[in-house]
Amino acid sequence: MHIRRLRSAVGVAFATLAILVGVGNAPAHAISWPINDTVAVEKDMGVPSSAPPGSAVCSTLTFIYAHACFVQDGDYLYVLDKRSDGHSAVALWEDYTANDQLWRQGMCRNAEGEGHWVRCNKNFYESHTLALSEGQAEGWRLLNFYGSFRWITVA
């Protein structure tokens, strides 16, 4: 089974379990990130921005700490901080080649505070697949993350 399909299945299984036990907004402590520590984690501090345009593809609306979106035109990642908790909101992303090999991975960090959006400008290869999720961090140390990824084909 391909790695990304396995990871997606794990994320779906965890989300299903969380809903069944009534903790749909709970962080996914059972899954750590990054899974592949042989590929460097790119760290980008987001710049203040307005909300993403309507063409954005977003991950999930249920994570209590952050919301992450991707805009193909310009390869922009957007992150909204949803909590006034003294921690940063982050978008976690993984860039996979056409044959399911992890090419790059990284974090786009929002240190602007609750209710604020930031944007990170990336450059992904066309025909790659982007996996997008969101999390909560202390500086660059990931504290919690949703554990489920939205899979997006980069055009």
N, C-alpha and C positions, 0 to 999 in steps of 0.2 A: 504494500500500500504506500502511496506517495506520502512523504512527510507532511505536506500541507493539508492533505485530506485527513490524515491521522490527527493532526493538531486541531482541525476543524471539528472532527468527530468528538474529540475530547472536550472541546469548548461547548459543543451542543449538549453533550452528556452532562457536563457540569451545570449548564444553564437550566436544563430540564430538572435536575436534582434540586437546584436552588429554588425553582418555582414550586416543586412538590413539597418542600419543607417550609415554604413561605419566606424565603430570604432572597427574593428576586434582585434586590439591590446590593447584596453582599459581595465584597471583593472575593476574587478567586484565589485564595491562599494556597490551594492545592497545586497550582500550576505556576512555575517560576518562569521568568523571562530575563535575559534571552535564553532560549533553549540551546542554541549553537554558540558557544563562546570562542570558537576559532575564527569567527568573522567579527571584525571590530564593530563596536557600536558607535555610530556617528551621533554626535550630540550637538543639537542646534538650539540656541536660545531664540524663541519666537519674538517677532517685532509686533508691537501693538497694531491691531487691525479692526476693521468692522467685521461683522458676521460674514461668512462665506456667501457667494452668490447662489442663486437657486439651482445652478448646474452642479453643485457640489454633491459628492457621494459621501454620506456619513456612516459612521459605524453603528453605534447603538444609542438609544435615548435613555436607557435604564440605569447606566452607571452613575452612581451618586456623586462622584468627584469631578468628572470631566466629560467632555464631548469632543470627538475628533471627526474631521471631514477632510476630503481630498478633492481638489479641483484639477482636472486634466489639463486645461489650458494654462500652461505655466508651471505645472507640477507643484502646486501649493498645498501644504498641509495646514489646517486650521485647528486650533485647540481652544476650547472654552473652559474656564475654571468655574465649576458649579458650586464650590463650597468655600466658606470663609473659615478655613481651618489652619492657616499658616503654612500650608504645603503647596507645592506647585502641581498644576495639572499637566499631564504629558500625553502626547500622541505617540504610540509605539507603532513602528512600521517595519515590515520585512519585505524585501524586494527579491522575487524568485524568477529565475530564468524560465524559458519555455519548457525545459526538461526538469522542472521542479527543484532546481538547485538554489539554495540560498545564496544570493549574490551580495546583498548589502542589508544592513538593518540599522535602526536608529531611533532616536527620541527627539521630538520637537517639544520644547518645554515652555510652559506659560507661567511666569513668575509675576504677572500683573495683578493677580487677585481675583476674587469672586466677581462674576458677571462680565469679565473682560475676555475678549478674543485676542489671540496672537496668530501670526502666520509665519511659516518657515518655507523658504523657496528651495526646492529640491530639483534634481534632474534625473528622472527615471528613464530607462530604455523602453521604447515601444515594444510591444509584444511580451513584456514581462508582466508578472502578476504581483500586485501590491496587497499585502495583508495589513489591515489597519485595526488598531484597538486603542484604548485609552487607559490611563492610570493616574496614580497619585505618587508624588516623589518628594523626597527631602533633598534639595539640591539635585544631584544626578543619581541619587540612590532611590531605586524604585521601592515604594512601600506596599502598594496594592495595584492590581490591574484587573480589568474586567474578565480576562481569560478567554474571551471569544473574539474572533477576528472577522472582519468584513473583507471578503476577497474581491479585488477590483482588477480587471484587465486594463493595463495602461495602453492607451491608443496613441 
